[in-house]
């Protein structure tokens, strides 16, 4: 709800200037939340730092994007691993879950889209919210996925020089 309200506001710049969190801080927070659930399912979890980013980001938006991607990885991975990898300009979530057919990789970002193999109790809004936040913030979202090999969802938060 907080995320949707923030997206609907016109004066976001004022609110965003007061509340910021670094990518590393958010990765630690989300690791503390998701690692126990991931490990309880018998999956390996790894937080990997490939670079530092000291930029401050809106915590509501960054939390929503990162947690949605970690939640989906948990739902669609039955054995193996989930990795959260942070870099100097963004992050990615990798898993070796069921993967996404190539013909659905654009559709997954549409509101209410749920693939035939959808899991969990969601409504098909998580990835559309991720896409909407990324568009709003000037971030880029991408997906690379292969059936039975897993998925990589990446977020580029800023362009590096």
C-alpha positions, 0 to 999 in steps of 0.5 A, a space after each residue: 500500500 505504501 508503495 502504491 501511495 508513493 507512486 500516486 503522489 505528485 510531490 515524491 521528490 520532497 519525500 524521497 529527499 528525506 528518506 534514503 537507504 543504500 543498496 548494501 543496507 537494503 540487501 542486508 535487511 532483505 537477507 535477514 528477512 528472506 534467508 531464513 525462509 529460503 533455508 527452511 525450504 532447503 535452498 542455499 542462499 548467498 548474498 554476493 557483493 561485486 561492488 559498492 554503491 553509496 548512493 541513497 535510494 528511496 527505501 519504500 521503492 527499493 524494498 518493494 522491488 527487491 522483496 518481490 524478486 526474492 519472493 518470486 525466486 523462493 516460490 519458483 525454486 524447489 531445490 538448489 540456490 537463490 543468490 542476491 548479487 549487488 554491484 556498483 550500479 544495481 543488483 540481481 536475483 539469480 535462481 536455478 528454479 523452473 525458469 520462464 518460457 521465452 514467449 512469456 518473458 514480456 508478459 510477466 510484467 503485465 498486471 494480473 498475468 500468471 503463467 500456467 505454472 504459477 505458484 503462491 497465492 499472488 494475483 500477478 501484480 508483483 512484477 508489474 509493480 516492479 516494472 512500474 517502480 523501475 519506470 517511475 524511478 528511471 531504473 531498468 529491469 531485465 530478465 534472462 531465463 531458461 526453462 529448468 535452468 532458472 532465472 536472473 532478474 536484474 535491476 540497473 539503478 543508475 548508469 555507471 561512468 
